């Protein structure tokens, strides 16, 4: 199934032990033609600076490829991390996956249902 929308769903603790897999998944999505990537953090229980750094690196790579990377479903700890580092001004943050998809349906003329990947 091909779609220009990819939803990546990491889970658990997003720290230096997990960031390689997240970056790999995002890189593969871009290589396979995804132009809209959503990192759904609903199942992430904790994120440290390594996790945030991986998201920033991914954001730069996706933008360089002409795409857009967004995040959704951030918990209170992750929200505080984003606010303290001003990343809440850098990333497009959606309340949940459905809010992201609703916007895509309104703005993407060739909208296709997304492809999901669990990390």
Helices and strands as residue ranges (DSSP letters): E 5-9, E 11-14, H 19-31, E 36-40, E 43-47, H 49-64, E 68-72, H 76-84, G 87-89, E 92-94, H 97-107, E 115-118
